[in-house]
Amino acid sequence: MSRHRFLQISPGGVMKAKGSAEEAVSIPPEGGYAWLDFKDPAPEDLKPLIELLGVHPLSVEDCLDEIQVPKIDNFEKNTFLLINSYSHQAGVLSTGEIDFIIGTNFLVTVGGRNKTAHWEDKDIDAVLRLEPQNLGQGPDFLMHALMNHAIDGKHKAIDSIECEVDDAEESIIRDLSGFRMSRLVHLRKNILNMRKSLFYEREIFIKLCRRDSPFVGEKAVYHFRDVYDHITKYYEETEIYREVILSLTEMYLSMVNNRMSLIANKTNMTVRRLTFITTIFMPLTLLAGIFGMSEWSMITGPANWRFSYPFFGVAMAAIGFLTYAILLRTDAKLQQKDK
Protein backbone atom coordinates (compact mmCIF):
# COMPACT_ATOMS: atom_id res chain seq x y z
CA MET A 1 0.00 0.00 0.00
CA SER A 2 1.32 3.46 -0.95
CA ARG A 3 2.35 5.81 1.80
CA HIS A 4 2.90 9.50 1.02
CA ARG A 5 3.57 12.61 3.02
CA PHE A 6 2.96 16.22 2.17
CA LEU A 7 4.91 18.86 4.05
CA GLN A 8 5.01 22.62 4.01
CA ILE A 9 8.38 24.07 5.01
CA SER A 10 8.59 27.65 6.23
CA PRO A 11 11.55 30.03 5.65
CA GLY A 12 12.67 29.20 9.19
CA GLY A 13 12.83 25.49 8.44
CA VAL A 14 9.67 24.56 10.35
CA MET A 15 7.81 21.66 8.77
CA LYS A 16 4.05 21.31 8.86
CA ALA A 17 2.33 18.16 7.66
CA LYS A 18 -0.62 18.62 5.32
CA GLY A 19 -3.38 16.23 4.39
CA SER A 20 -3.04 16.56 0.63
CA ALA A 21 -0.71 17.84 -2.07
CA GLU A 22 -3.06 20.74 -2.80
CA GLU A 23 -2.82 21.97 0.79
CA ALA A 24 0.98 21.62 0.84
CA VAL A 25 1.52 23.69 -2.33
CA SER A 26 -0.72 26.50 -1.05
CA ILE A 27 2.20 28.60 0.12
CA PRO A 28 1.35 31.21 2.80
CA PRO A 29 2.26 34.91 2.31
CA GLU A 30 5.38 34.61 4.49
CA GLY A 31 6.84 32.20 1.94
CA GLY A 32 8.29 28.72 2.06
CA TYR A 33 7.89 25.72 -0.19
CA ALA A 34 6.23 22.31 -0.36
CA TRP A 35 7.75 18.85 -0.18
CA LEU A 36 5.67 16.05 -1.65
CA ASP A 37 7.14 12.63 -0.89
CA PHE A 38 5.60 9.64 -2.68
CA LYS A 39 6.47 6.06 -1.77
CA ASP A 40 5.46 3.38 -4.28
CA PRO A 41 2.88 5.65 -5.97
CA ALA A 42 0.23 4.63 -8.44
CA PRO A 43 -0.21 6.53 -11.73
CA GLU A 44 -3.27 8.32 -10.35
CA ASP A 45 -1.13 9.69 -7.50
CA LEU A 46 1.34 11.45 -9.81
CA LYS A 47 -0.72 12.51 -12.81
CA PRO A 48 -2.46 15.35 -10.91
CA LEU A 49 0.99 16.97 -10.50
CA ILE A 50 0.93 17.87 -14.20
CA GLU A 51 -1.84 20.41 -13.61
CA LEU A 52 -1.04 21.22 -10.00
CA LEU A 53 2.68 22.02 -10.37
CA GLY A 54 3.22 22.13 -14.11
CA VAL A 55 5.27 18.93 -14.02
CA HIS A 56 6.11 17.71 -17.49
CA PRO A 57 4.29 14.48 -18.48
CA LEU A 58 7.62 12.89 -19.39
CA SER A 59 8.76 13.35 -15.80
CA VAL A 60 5.69 11.55 -14.51
CA GLU A 61 6.29 8.79 -17.01
CA ASP A 62 9.91 8.44 -15.87
CA CYS A 63 8.78 8.25 -12.25
CA LEU A 64 6.55 5.30 -13.10
CA ASP A 65 9.03 3.49 -15.37
CA GLU A 66 11.45 0.89 -14.00
CA ILE A 67 15.16 0.21 -14.32
CA GLN A 68 16.42 3.52 -15.69
CA VAL A 69 19.91 4.95 -15.53
CA PRO A 70 20.48 8.16 -13.54
CA LYS A 71 19.77 11.29 -15.54
CA ILE A 72 18.78 14.96 -15.39
CA ASP A 73 16.20 16.70 -17.58
CA ASN A 74 15.62 20.44 -17.50
CA PHE A 75 12.15 21.72 -18.32
CA GLU A 76 10.67 25.20 -18.33
CA LYS A 77 8.99 25.01 -14.91
CA ASN A 78 11.04 22.34 -13.15
CA THR A 79 14.00 19.96 -13.33
CA PHE A 80 13.74 16.19 -13.18
CA LEU A 81 16.56 14.13 -11.63
CA LEU A 82 16.91 10.39 -11.16
CA ILE A 83 19.49 8.64 -8.97
CA ASN A 84 19.85 5.07 -7.76
CA SER A 85 19.83 3.79 -4.20
CA TYR A 86 21.63 0.61 -3.16
CA SER A 87 21.32 -1.78 -0.27
CA HIS A 88 23.72 -4.72 0.08
CA GLN A 89 22.76 -7.43 2.55
CA ALA A 90 23.69 -11.12 2.73
CA GLY A 91 25.43 -10.93 -0.62
CA VAL A 92 22.39 -9.51 -2.41
CA LEU A 93 22.57 -6.03 -3.96
CA SER A 94 19.15 -4.37 -4.10
CA THR A 95 18.82 -1.48 -6.52
CA GLY A 96 16.26 1.26 -6.05
CA GLU A 97 15.33 4.43 -7.87
CA ILE A 98 14.71 7.85 -6.35
CA ASP A 99 13.24 10.59 -8.51
CA PHE A 100 13.41 14.31 -7.78
CA ILE A 101 11.31 17.03 -9.39
CA ILE A 102 12.41 20.46 -8.21
CA GLY A 103 10.72 23.75 -8.99
CA THR A 104 10.77 27.29 -7.63
CA ASN A 105 8.70 26.54 -4.53
CA PHE A 106 8.33 22.77 -4.41
CA LEU A 107 10.22 19.49 -4.34
CA VAL A 108 8.67 16.18 -5.33
CA THR A 109 10.39 12.91 -4.43
CA VAL A 110 9.33 9.48 -5.64
CA GLY A 111 10.76 6.13 -4.58
CA GLY A 112 10.16 2.74 -3.04
CA ARG A 113 8.57 1.18 -6.10
CA ASN A 114 8.36 -2.63 -6.23
CA LYS A 115 9.61 -2.85 -2.63
CA THR A 116 13.00 -1.36 -3.53
CA ALA A 117 15.11 0.61 -1.07
CA HIS A 118 13.70 3.96 0.02
CA TRP A 119 14.48 6.10 2.99
CA GLU A 120 12.89 5.30 6.30
CA ASP A 121 11.01 7.98 8.22
CA LYS A 122 13.37 7.79 11.20
CA ASP A 123 16.45 8.16 8.97
CA ILE A 124 15.07 11.12 7.04
CA ASP A 125 13.84 12.83 10.20
CA ALA A 126 17.35 12.54 11.63
CA VAL A 127 18.83 14.00 8.44
CA LEU A 128 16.40 16.91 8.33
CA ARG A 129 17.02 17.80 11.97
CA LEU A 130 20.69 18.45 11.21
CA GLU A 131 20.12 21.50 9.04
CA PRO A 132 16.78 23.14 9.84
CA GLN A 133 18.00 26.62 8.90
CA ASN A 134 19.45 25.49 5.57
CA LEU A 135 16.26 23.63 4.71
CA GLY A 136 14.29 26.84 5.06
CA GLN A 137 16.34 28.51 2.32
CA GLY A 138 14.70 26.58 -0.48
CA PRO A 139 13.91 23.20 -2.04
CA ASP A 140 17.43 22.93 -3.46
CA PHE A 141 18.85 22.62 0.09
CA LEU A 142 16.29 19.93 0.92
CA MET A 143 17.16 18.08 -2.28
CA HIS A 144 20.83 18.19 -1.32
CA ALA A 145 20.12 16.71 2.11
CA LEU A 146 18.05 13.88 0.62
CA MET A 147 20.57 13.14 -2.13
CA ASN A 148 23.43 13.17 0.34
CA HIS A 149 21.56 10.61 2.47
CA ALA A 150 21.00 8.36 -0.58
CA ILE A 151 24.67 8.62 -1.62
CA ASP A 152 25.80 7.69 1.90
CA GLY A 153 23.77 4.49 1.54
CA LYS A 154 25.91 3.64 -1.47
CA HIS A 155 29.01 3.95 0.65
CA LYS A 156 27.61 1.35 3.06
CA ALA A 157 26.92 -0.98 0.14
CA ILE A 158 30.48 -0.50 -1.15
CA ASP A 159 31.88 -1.34 2.30
CA SER A 160 29.81 -4.54 2.36
CA ILE A 161 31.09 -5.54 -1.06
CA GLU A 162 34.64 -4.82 0.09
CA CYS A 163 34.17 -7.29 2.95
CA GLU A 164 32.89 -9.89 0.49
CA VAL A 165 35.90 -9.34 -1.77
CA ASP A 166 38.28 -9.83 1.18
CA ASP A 167 36.38 -12.96 2.24
CA ALA A 168 36.56 -14.35 -1.30
CA GLU A 169 40.32 -13.83 -1.37
CA GLU A 170 40.75 -15.66 1.93
CA SER A 171 38.48 -18.48 0.72
CA ILE A 172 40.56 -18.98 -2.42
CA ILE A 173 43.75 -19.28 -0.40
CA ARG A 174 42.24 -21.38 2.39
CA ASP A 175 40.10 -23.83 0.40
CA LEU A 176 40.68 -23.68 -3.34
CA SER A 177 38.69 -26.82 -4.14
CA GLY A 178 35.67 -25.62 -2.14
CA PHE A 179 35.61 -22.13 -3.70
CA ARG A 180 33.08 -21.42 -6.44
CA MET A 181 33.90 -19.16 -9.36
CA SER A 182 30.29 -17.95 -9.34
CA ARG A 183 31.07 -15.84 -6.25
CA LEU A 184 33.55 -13.72 -8.19
CA VAL A 185 31.16 -13.43 -11.14
CA HIS A 186 28.39 -12.27 -8.79
CA LEU A 187 30.68 -9.72 -7.09
CA ARG A 188 31.88 -8.39 -10.43
CA LYS A 189 28.29 -7.95 -11.60
CA ASN A 190 27.41 -5.97 -8.46
CA ILE A 191 30.48 -3.78 -8.79
CA LEU A 192 29.78 -3.06 -12.45
CA ASN A 193 26.19 -2.11 -11.65
CA MET A 194 27.32 0.33 -8.98
CA ARG A 195 30.07 1.69 -11.19
CA LYS A 196 27.58 2.33 -13.99
CA SER A 197 25.24 4.15 -11.63
CA LEU A 198 28.01 6.28 -10.11
CA PHE A 199 29.30 7.21 -13.55
CA TYR A 200 25.97 8.72 -14.61
CA GLU A 201 25.38 10.31 -11.20
CA ARG A 202 28.75 12.00 -11.38
CA GLU A 203 27.64 13.57 -14.66
CA ILE A 204 24.43 14.74 -12.98
CA PHE A 205 26.28 16.52 -10.20
CA ILE A 206 28.69 18.09 -12.66
CA LYS A 207 25.68 19.68 -14.36
CA LEU A 208 24.21 20.75 -11.02
CA CYS A 209 27.50 22.30 -9.90
CA ARG A 210 27.78 24.37 -13.06
CA ARG A 211 24.14 25.45 -12.51
CA ASP A 212 22.58 23.93 -15.60
CA SER A 213 19.35 23.81 -13.59
CA PRO A 214 17.90 27.27 -12.82
CA PHE A 215 16.27 25.84 -9.69
CA VAL A 216 19.57 25.23 -7.87
CA GLY A 217 20.81 28.47 -6.34
CA GLU A 218 24.38 29.71 -6.00
CA LYS A 219 24.47 29.02 -2.26
CA ALA A 220 23.30 25.42 -2.67
CA VAL A 221 25.91 24.69 -5.35
CA TYR A 222 28.65 24.47 -2.72
CA HIS A 223 26.74 21.69 -0.96
CA PHE A 224 26.28 19.75 -4.18
CA ARG A 225 30.01 20.03 -4.86
CA ASP A 226 30.62 18.19 -1.61
CA VAL A 227 28.33 15.37 -2.74
CA TYR A 228 30.12 15.35 -6.10
CA ASP A 229 33.42 14.76 -4.28
CA HIS A 230 31.89 11.79 -2.46
CA ILE A 231 30.54 10.28 -5.67
CA THR A 232 33.93 10.66 -7.35
CA LYS A 233 35.56 8.89 -4.42
CA TYR A 234 33.03 6.04 -4.51
CA TYR A 235 33.44 5.71 -8.27
CA GLU A 236 37.20 5.32 -7.84
CA GLU A 237 36.63 2.72 -5.14
CA THR A 238 34.40 0.65 -7.41
CA GLU A 239 37.06 0.89 -10.10
CA ILE A 240 39.66 -0.41 -7.64
CA TYR A 241 37.45 -3.30 -6.53
CA ARG A 242 36.74 -4.16 -10.16
CA GLU A 243 40.48 -4.53 -10.71
CA VAL A 244 40.81 -6.52 -7.49
CA ILE A 245 38.09 -8.95 -8.58
CA LEU A 246 39.80 -9.31 -11.96
CA SER A 247 43.09 -10.10 -10.17
CA LEU A 248 41.34 -12.62 -7.91
CA THR A 249 39.84 -14.29 -10.97
CA GLU A 250 43.25 -14.58 -12.57
CA MET A 251 44.75 -15.86 -9.31
CA TYR A 252 42.00 -18.46 -8.92
CA LEU A 253 42.36 -19.72 -12.49
CA SER A 254 46.15 -19.82 -12.13
CA MET A 255 45.95 -21.82 -8.91
CA VAL A 256 43.41 -24.21 -10.44
CA ASN A 257 45.64 -24.70 -13.48
CA ASN A 258 48.64 -25.35 -11.23
CA ARG A 259 46.69 -27.92 -9.26
CA MET A 260 45.48 -29.59 -12.45
CA SER A 261 49.07 -29.64 -13.73
CA LEU A 262 50.24 -31.36 -10.56
CA ILE A 263 47.46 -33.93 -10.86
CA ALA A 264 48.32 -34.45 -14.53
CA ASN A 265 52.01 -34.92 -13.65
CA LYS A 266 51.14 -37.52 -11.04
CA THR A 267 48.92 -39.31 -13.53
CA ASN A 268 51.68 -39.24 -16.12
CA MET A 269 54.15 -40.71 -13.64
CA THR A 270 51.71 -43.51 -12.78
CA VAL A 271 51.06 -44.29 -16.44
CA ARG A 272 54.79 -44.16 -17.08
CA ARG A 273 55.52 -46.73 -14.38
CA LEU A 274 52.74 -49.01 -15.61
CA THR A 275 54.05 -48.70 -19.17
CA PHE A 276 57.55 -49.48 -17.94
CA ILE A 277 56.39 -52.64 -16.20
CA THR A 278 54.21 -53.69 -19.14
CA THR A 279 57.09 -53.26 -21.58
CA ILE A 280 59.33 -55.51 -19.48
CA PHE A 281 56.78 -58.30 -19.17
CA MET A 282 55.46 -58.22 -22.74
CA PRO A 283 58.31 -60.34 -24.26
CA LEU A 284 58.25 -62.63 -21.24
CA THR A 285 54.54 -63.16 -21.66
CA LEU A 286 55.08 -63.94 -25.35
CA LEU A 287 57.72 -66.56 -24.58
CA ALA A 288 55.62 -68.11 -21.82
CA GLY A 289 52.68 -68.32 -24.21
CA ILE A 290 54.65 -69.97 -26.98
CA PHE A 291 56.68 -72.46 -25.00
CA GLY A 292 53.93 -73.18 -22.52
CA MET A 293 51.59 -74.74 -25.11
CA SER A 294 50.88 -78.43 -24.48
CA GLU A 295 51.73 -79.35 -28.08
CA TRP A 296 55.41 -78.51 -27.55
CA SER A 297 57.01 -81.59 -25.97
CA MET A 298 60.46 -80.03 -25.80
CA ILE A 299 59.43 -78.38 -22.58
CA THR A 300 56.80 -80.74 -21.24
CA GLY A 301 58.39 -84.00 -22.22
CA PRO A 302 59.56 -86.28 -19.39
CA ALA A 303 63.13 -86.40 -20.77
CA ASN A 304 63.55 -82.63 -21.17
CA TRP A 305 61.84 -80.81 -18.36
CA ARG A 306 64.74 -81.17 -15.85
CA PHE A 307 67.02 -79.12 -18.12
CA SER A 308 64.64 -77.03 -20.20
CA TYR A 309 62.64 -75.43 -17.39
CA PRO A 310 65.70 -74.10 -15.47
CA PHE A 311 67.25 -72.88 -18.73
CA PHE A 312 64.00 -71.25 -19.81
CA GLY A 313 63.66 -69.51 -16.43
CA VAL A 314 67.20 -68.14 -16.60
CA ALA A 315 66.66 -66.97 -20.18
CA MET A 316 63.46 -65.14 -19.24
CA ALA A 317 65.20 -63.44 -16.31
CA ALA A 318 68.06 -62.37 -18.58
CA ILE A 319 65.67 -61.03 -21.20
CA GLY A 320 63.70 -59.11 -18.52
CA PHE A 321 66.89 -57.60 -17.08
CA LEU A 322 68.14 -56.65 -20.57
CA THR A 323 64.80 -54.99 -21.40
CA TYR A 324 64.90 -53.11 -18.10
CA ALA A 325 68.45 -51.86 -18.81
CA ILE A 326 67.52 -50.73 -22.32
CA LEU A 327 64.45 -48.84 -21.03
CA LEU A 328 66.48 -47.08 -18.32
CA ARG A 329 69.10 -45.97 -20.83
CA THR A 330 66.47 -44.76 -23.30
CA ASP A 331 64.64 -42.87 -20.54
CA ALA A 332 67.85 -41.19 -19.39
CA LYS A 333 68.60 -40.00 -22.93
CA LEU A 334 65.08 -38.59 -23.31
CA GLN A 335 65.30 -36.70 -20.02
CA GLN A 336 68.70 -35.26 -20.97
CA LYS A 337 67.30 -34.19 -24.34
CA ASP A 338 64.35 -32.43 -22.68
CA LYS A 339 66.71 -30.41 -20.50
N, C-alpha and C positions, 0 to 999 in steps of 0.2 A: 504494500500500500504506500502511495506517495506521501511524503511529508515535506511541507514547505514552510518557510517563515518569511514574513514581510516586516522589515524594520525601517524606521525613520530615524535618521541620525542627524542630530542638531550640530551647529557650528562648534559647540563645545564638546562634542564627542559623546553626548548622551543618546542612548539608543532607546527607542520606544517601539514596542511590538504593535503591529496593526493586524486587523483581521483579514484584510484582503490587499491585493496589489493596488487597487484603485485608491484605497485609503493611504497606503504608504507613499505613493507618488504625489499625493496632494500636499505639496511642500508649503509650510506656513510662511508668513511674511518675513520672519526673522531668518529664513534660509535653512540650508541643510540639503540633504539628499536622501534617496531611498535605496535600500538594499533588498532585492528580491532573490531569495535563495530557494532553488528548486532541487529536490532530491527525487530521482527516478520519476520525472514528470511524464504525463501523457500528452499527446498532441494538443488536446483541448486546453491544457494548462498553459501552453506557450503561445499558441496562435493569437490570443487576445493582446499580446504584447506588441503585435504589429500595429494595431490602431492606438493602443494606450501609450506606447513610448516611441513609436516610429521605427521599431526594429525591422530591419530588412528581412523579407521572407527567406532569403538564403541562409541567414543566421539561424532562424528557427529550424530550418531543414537540417543544418549542420548539427544543431543541438540534439536532434532526434536520430541522426545517423550514427552508425557504429563503426569502430575501428578506423579512425582517421588519424593522420599524422598531425602533429602540432602545426598551427598556422596562425596568421593574423590577416584580417581583412578590414580595410578602412572604408566606411560608408559615410554618407553626408551627415547623418544625425548620430552615429555611434560607431564604435569599433568592436569587431568580434575577434576574440582570441581563444585558442584551444591549446591546452597543455595536457600532458599525461601524468597520472599518478601511479605509483608503484608500491606494492606491498609484497615482501618476500618472506614467506613462512614455510617451514618444513620442506624446503627445496622447491616450493611452487611460487612462481612469480605471477602475481595478479596485476593486470594492467587496467587502469581506469582512465576516464576522460573527464576533464573539468573544463567547462566552457565559461567564458567571461564576455559579457556585453556591457561596455562602458559608454555612458553618455555624459552630458553636461551635469545633470543632477540625479543620476541613477547608476546603479551597478546591478546587473543580473548575473547570477551564477547558477550553473546547471551541472549536476553530477550524480553519481550513484546509480547509473542505469545498469540494469541486468546484474544487480548485486555486486557491482564493482566497488573499488575503494573510494570512499568519500570521507570528508572530514566529520569527525564526531563533534557533537555539541560542546562537550566538556573541553575538547582540544581547541576549538575555535574560540570559545569564550575566554580561555586562558590567553590565547594569542591577542584577542581584541583588547583585553585589559592592560596589555603592556604599553599601548600607545593610544590612549583615549584622545589626547590633544591632537595628534597627527591625523587620526581618523576623522576628526571634525573638519579638516581642511578640504576634504573632497573625496569623491569616489576613487580617484587614482591612488590615494594613500591606503584605502581599504583594499583595493585590488592588489597592491604590493604586499600587504600583510598576508592575504590569503595565498598568493602565489609563493611567497617565501615559505609559508607553512607546507605547501605541497612539495616544493623543491627539497625541503628538509627531509620529507618522507622518502625521497629518492636516495638521499645519503644513507638512511638506515637500510634500505634495500641493498645498496652497494656494499655496505659493511657485512651484511649477511652473506652475500655472494662471495666476498673475500674470505670469510670463514670456511665456506664450502670449498673454495679453491685450495686453501691450505690443507683442509681435511683430505681432499682428493690426492694431493701430493704425498701426504703421509701414508695414505692407503696404498698407493702405487709402490712405495718403498717397502712398506711393511708386509703386504700380501699381494704380490703381483698376480698370482693365479686367481685370487678371489675378486680382483678389481674388474669392473665392467666399463668398457669404453663408452657406453651410453651416458654415463655420468658426465664425462667431459663434453660430449655432444650437447647434452641438456644445458650445461653451464654456458657453453659458447653461444647457444641460442638465446639464453637470457641476457647475456652481456651484449650481444648484437642488437637485441630489441631495445635495451636501455640506451645504447650508444646512438642508435637511430633517432630515438626520441630526443635525447640531449642535443644532438646536432641541429635538429629543426628548432628546438626551443632556444638554443643559443642565437639563431638567426632572428627569432622573435624579439629577444631582449636587445639585440643590436638595433633593431628598428625602433623599439621603444626608447632606447637611450638617445637616439638621434632625433627623437620627437617626430616620427612619421605620423603618429596619432595625435590629432589636435586635442584629445581629451586627457592627455597626460601632461601635467604642468611642469614647469621648470624645476620647482622645488622637489617634486616627486621623482624626477629623473635620477637624482643622486641615489635614491633608495633602490631604484631598479638596476643601477650600475652595480650595486653590491650583490644583488641576486645574480646578475650576469657573471660576476667573478666566481660565485659558487658553482654555477652551471659549467663554466669553463673548467674549473677544477674537477668536477665530477666527470666531465667528458674525458679529460686526460686520464682519470683513474680507470674508466672503462676501457680506454685504449690500452693501458698497461695490463689490465687483467686479461684482455683479449690476447695479448702477446704471451702472457704467462700460460694461458690455457693452450695456446699453440705449442709452446715449449713443452708443456706436460704431455701433450699428445705425441710429440716427437720422442720424448723420453720413454713413454710407455711403449710405443711401437718398437723403439730400439731395444728396450729390455726384453720384450717378447721375442724379437728376432734373435737376440743373443741366447735366450733360453731355448728356443727352437733349434738353434745351431748346435748347442751343447747336446741336446737330445739326439739330433741327427748324427753328431760325431760318435756318440755312444752306440747308436744303432749301427753305424758303419763299422765300428770296431767289432761289435758282436758278429755281424755278417762276415767280416773279414776272418775272424777266428774260425767260424763254421766252414767257410770256404777253404781255409787252410787245412782243416781236419779232413774235409771231404776229398780234397785233392790228393792227400796222402793215401787215403783208404780206397780210392777208386781203382787203381791198378791191382791192389791186393784183393779187392772184391772180384775183379775180373778173373784173376788167377784161381781164386778159390772156387769160382763158378765153373771154370773150365775143367780143372783137375779134380773137382769134387763130384763130377757126374759118375753114376754107377756103371756106365758103359766102359769107362777107362780102367782097365785092370792093372795098369802099371802102378797105380797108387793103391788100389783096393785088393790087389791080388795077395794071396797068403805068402808068396815067396818074396814080395817086394816091399811090403809095408814097413818092415823094420828099418830099411835104409831110406826109402823114398819120403816118408813122413818127416823124419828129422831134417833131411836135406831140404825139403820143400818149406819147412818152417824157417830154417836159417835163410833161405833165399828170399822169402817174403819179408823177413826182418831187414835184410840188407836192402831190398828194393824200397821199403818204407823209409829207412834212414837216408838213402840216397835222394829220394824225392823230397824229404824234409830239408836236406842240405841245399838242394837246388832252389827250393822255394825261399829259404832264408836269404840266399845270395841274391836272388832276383829281387826280393823285397828291399834289401839294403840298397841295391843299385837304383831302384825307383825312388826311394826316399832321398837319396843323395841328389838325384836329378831334379826332384821337386824343390830342394833347397837352392 
